[in-house]
């Protein structure tokens, strides 16, 4: 029997909610990026596009911004969000390998991987820009 609020219950909660939290964080970054793109100005558009690429790093792999079709955008966004969810779940699995785990352990496991994904999306976009110029 699991004690409510106990160590085992906390680990199960961490495993259950971590993918959703990671997915929600990426979705919030994407929405904020879209709002900044909609505002007038070059800087807000550039920052907004960077946030969208961080939130959906696989968009570049699907040809965005050269081929902007509904299908390629939808597949890129869904694949990116699925990757964020999987990354959050994997980080929770790694963090809960220890007998006593908390959200700090999850975050310590997640942030280097999240940074690598964000830089990978940005790097893909830089390579895209250099190829187009």
C-alpha positions as semicolon CSV with decimal commas, in nm:
position;residue;x (nm);y (nm);z (nm)
1;X;0,000;0,000;0,000
2;X;0,128;0,344;-0,092
3;X;0,121;0,608;0,180
4;X;-0,036;0,932;0,049
5;X;0,231;1,203;0,043
6;X;0,503;0,945;0,109
7;X;0,823;0,878;-0,078
8;X;0,675;0,621;-0,315
9;X;0,370;0,838;-0,388
10;X;0,597;1,135;-0,459
11;X;0,809;0,928;-0,701
12;X;0,494;0,805;-0,878
13;X;0,365;1,162;-0,906
14;X;0,698;1,272;-1,050
15;X;0,684;0,996;-1,311
16;X;0,320;1,069;-1,392
17;X;0,341;1,448;-1,429
18;X;0,689;1,516;-1,564
19;X;0,610;1,460;-1,932
20;X;0,308;1,690;-1,908
21;X;0,515;1,962;-1,738
22;X;0,782;1,942;-2,009
23;X;0,518;1,948;-2,280
24;X;0,343;2,245;-2,119
25;X;0,671;2,436;-2,093
26;X;0,744;2,385;-2,462
27;X;0,387;2,481;-2,556
28;X;0,409;2,800;-2,347
29;X;0,735;2,896;-2,517
30;X;0,577;2,833;-2,857
31;X;0,270;3,043;-2,777
32;X;0,488;3,325;-2,642
33;X;0,698;3,308;-2,957
34;X;0,390;3,327;-3,178
35;X;0,265;3,630;-2,982
36;X;0,601;3,802;-3,026
37;X;0,600;3,726;-3,400
38;X;0,257;3,888;-3,428
39;X;0,384;4,210;-3,269
40;X;0,536;4,475;-3,498
41;X;0,911;4,508;-3,505
42;X;1,216;4,313;-3,615
43;X;1,351;4,236;-3,270
44;X;1,023;4,097;-3,139
45;X;0,987;3,889;-3,455
46;X;1,341;3,754;-3,425
47;X;1,302;3,669;-3,056
48;X;0,961;3,519;-3,126
49;X;1,096;3,300;-3,405
50;X;1,383;3,189;-3,181
51;X;1,133;3,090;-2,910
52;X;0,925;2,897;-3,162
53;X;1,238;2,710;-3,279
54;X;1,331;2,632;-2,917
55;X;0,978;2,506;-2,851
56;X;0,963;2,306;-3,174
57;X;1,320;2,221;-3,276
58;X;1,210;1,967;-3,537
59;X;1,038;2,233;-3,748
60;X;1,365;2,298;-3,930
61;X;1,392;1,928;-4,015
62;X;1,051;1,951;-4,185
63;X;1,157;2,241;-4,406
64;X;1,022;2,537;-4,212
65;X;1,046;2,823;-4,319
66;X;1,103;2,724;-4,687
67;X;0,804;2,494;-4,723
68;X;0,529;2,637;-4,510
69;X;0,238;2,404;-4,559
70;X;-0,018;2,307;-4,300
71;X;0,094;1,947;-4,313
72;X;0,465;2,011;-4,262
73;X;0,400;2,258;-3,979
74;X;0,155;2,020;-3,808
75;X;0,389;1,721;-3,834
76;X;0,687;1,928;-3,716
77;X;0,500;2,067;-3,417
78;X;0,353;1,729;-3,318
79;X;0,689;1,554;-3,355
80;X;0,863;1,824;-3,149
81;X;0,603;1,811;-2,873
82;X;0,617;1,432;-2,866
83;X;0,995;1,457;-2,834
84;X;0,962;1,703;-2,544
85;X;0,714;1,470;-2,372
86;X;0,945;1,172;-2,416
87;X;1,239;1,374;-2,286
88;X;1,045;1,472;-1,974
89;X;0,942;1,113;-1,911
90;X;1,298;0,989;-1,963
91;X;1,430;1,252;-1,720
92;X;1,172;1,140;-1,463
93;X;1,275;0,780;-1,509
94;X;1,641;0,872;-1,458
95;X;1,566;1,099;-1,160
96;X;1,358;0,836;-0,983
97;X;1,630;0,573;-1,001
98;X;1,736;0,704;-0,662
99;X;1,522;0,593;-0,366
100;X;1,432;0,950;-0,274
101;X;1,377;1,175;-0,574
102;X;1,223;1,518;-0,612
103;X;1,160;1,776;-0,882
104;X;1,508;1,919;-0,837
105;X;1,657;1,584;-0,940
106;X;1,426;1,581;-1,240
107;X;1,527;1,933;-1,339
108;X;1,897;1,850;-1,294
109;X;1,853;1,561;-1,536
110;X;1,634;1,753;-1,781
111;X;1,804;2,089;-1,831
112;X;2,120;1,972;-2,017
113;X;1,905;1,770;-2,256
114;X;1,660;2,056;-2,304
115;X;1,949;2,293;-2,373
116;X;2,092;2,049;-2,626
117;X;1,754;2,024;-2,802
118;X;1,717;2,402;-2,811
119;X;2,069;2,451;-2,944
120;X;2,014;2,173;-3,195
121;X;1,706;2,348;-3,333
122;X;1,890;2,679;-3,341
123;X;2,193;2,517;-3,504
124;X;1,972;2,359;-3,768
125;X;1,822;2,699;-3,840
126;X;2,166;2,861;-3,867
127;X;2,275;2,590;-4,112
128;X;1,955;2,647;-4,305
129;X;2,019;3,021;-4,326
130;X;2,380;2,969;-4,435
131;X;2,264;2,725;-4,703
132;X;2,009;2,970;-4,838
133;X;2,242;3,271;-4,845
